[in-house]
Amino acid sequence: MPVIELDRDAPPTSVPSRPPLRLLRPFGLILAALLALALGGAVPTEPLLFKPIGVLPFSEPDAAVLLGGDIVYTVTTAPGDRRITTAWDAATLAERWTATTPVEQSRADVVAGPAGLTLAGDGLLLTGPTYVTTMFDAGTGRIRWTRPAPVQPTGSGLGVSQETHFRPGTEYDQASGEPGNLFWSSSGQPHTEPPQRTTVYGLDLATGERLWADGERGSVRTLPVPGDTGAVVIVASGRLTLRDGRTGAVRRTAVLPHGTGFAWAETAGDLLLVRQGTADGSGSTAAYAMSTLDPVWRTAEPAADGRAGTCYGLPCRRDRGGLTVLDPRAGRPLWHAAIGQDLSAWGDAVVEVDIFGAPVRLRDRATGGLRVPLAGWDHFSTEPGLPMLLTRTEPGFGRSVLGVLTPGARRVQPLGFGPPGVSDCAISARFIVCRAAGGLRVWSYRA
């Protein structure tokens, strides 16, 4: 019987020998580097949604603040009757430029208001408390021109201004305190009678040059045509006039129905809405196409009882039971909002607001159906094409909570906490600015 001896100490030929450690070290370093890169990309080094940037010292409660893209513009007053306009980089709070203009002398016969800032293309319009307008280059702060009246941008680098003409002796004596209707001049002076005529000027906003003039009887309202065309509709007591913004050429006119004049005129998308009233408060609202002045529809309104709210940016009818939203194409009723609620258009939706200015809900514009509940938020701010900014005070803590609602979203995205008492907030595509104790708080955000 053959015997086969098995050597148990000999290594099996199928098991490879282990390479020396010095040969494995380069592969280990490469693997460690790859893992570090992967983990470094997955773990953020700073919050993605909300990041405090800092505080701009700013204590004047009525001074103007404007957030335009990545720049914060502020207006303050300084000793020596000087007004200081400053542009700040929102990402770093570094000063980009500052410009000084004189403070206009106040007049006893003029009711002064707060200063205002408006972006118009590559320019920045500052309207002072006595309605003097200064145009700055928004990028450098260079003063381009100054005019002694408010200026309204109409698009394409163009604007309009008004000059009112009153019968002598109709100036209102503010010291008398006598009751009655008042009518305001373009310089802020109150009168006891409406103006006899108004002159509208077309302006080149780059130079301040007057391009054309249009005289109308009585008072007028000027409304830019949507689409950055520069065209403007002039609403007077008896007619509508569509004018070219640069040449002043009349493109179209429409005669308003005979009545007591217009009570108000406003735009709702590409519609011009003109309401004509009667002595008992009843009247009618007519819709016209802004670009052609073609009549679209007309609806009757009952006498207002003071309880119905107000619509902003969409056609509505005030009823005794509240507001009725109208179809912009036909003027027929779509849905109803209760007494005491205001409605504000936001894209293809409508924000419903209570009597205290707090948002209640976001509704579908066509059906009135609920899209997003907003109860619990104290204030909101909207800009076309941007997320809605919402703020509230956290119960029990006093801190403010900020949130955003992007167009088309079904819920509010909370961002984080701010200091107590934030107010007058503004939002751009990347930044948020709010007034608070100690100055202007600035955050960056991602929605």
HELIX and SHEET records of a PDB file:
HELIX    1   1 LEU A   21  ALA A   42  1                                  22    
SHEET    1   A 4 PHE A  50  LEU A  56  0                                        
SHEET    2   A 4 GLY A 439  TYR A 445 -1                                        
SHEET    3   A 4 PHE A 431  ALA A 436 -1                                        
SHEET    4   A 4 SER A 423  ILE A 427 -1                                        
SHEET    1   B 4 VAL A  65  GLY A  68  0                                        
SHEET    2   B 4 ILE A  71  ALA A  78 -1                                        
SHEET    3   B 4 ARG A  82  ASP A  89 -1                                        
SHEET    4   B 4 GLU A  95  PRO A 102 -1                                        
SHEET    1   C 4 GLY A 116  ALA A 120  0                                        
SHEET    2   C 4 GLY A 123  THR A 127 -1                                        
SHEET    3   C 4 THR A 133  ASP A 137 -1                                        
SHEET    4   C 4 ILE A 143  ARG A 147 -1                                        
SHEET    1   D 4 VAL A 151  GLY A 155  0                                        
SHEET    2   D 4 LEU A 158  HIS A 165 -1                                        
SHEET    3   D 4 ARG A 197  ASP A 204 -1                                        
SHEET    4   D 4 ARG A 210  ARG A 217 -1                                        
SHEET    1   E 2 PHE A 183  TRP A 184  0                                        
SHEET    2   E 2 PRO A 190  HIS A 191 -1                                        
SHEET    1   F 4 ARG A 221  PRO A 224  0                                        
SHEET    2   F 4 VAL A 232  VAL A 235 -1                                        
SHEET    3   F 4 ARG A 239  ARG A 243 -1                                        
SHEET    4   F 4 VAL A 250  VAL A 255 -1                                        
SHEET    1   G 4 PHE A 262  ALA A 268  0                                        
SHEET    2   G 4 LEU A 271  GLY A 277 -1                                        
SHEET    3   G 4 GLY A 283  ALA A 289 -1                                        
SHEET    4   G 4 PRO A 295  GLU A 301 -1                                        
SHEET    1   H 5 CYS A 311  TYR A 312  0                                        
SHEET    2   H 5 ASP A 342  TRP A 346  1                                        
SHEET    3   H 5 ALA A 349  VAL A 353 -1                                        
SHEET    4   H 5 PRO A 359  ASP A 364 -1                                        
SHEET    5   H 5 LEU A 370  PRO A 373 -1                                        
SHEET    1   I 3 CYS A 316  ASP A 319  0                                        
SHEET    2   I 3 GLY A 322  LEU A 326 -1                                        
SHEET    3   I 3 PRO A 333  ALA A 337 -1                                        
SHEET    1   J 4 HIS A 379  SER A 381  0                                        
SHEET    2   J 4 MET A 388  THR A 393 -1                                        
SHEET    3   J 4 SER A 400  LEU A 405 -1                                        
SHEET    4   J 4 GLN A 413  GLY A 418 -1                                        
END                                                                             
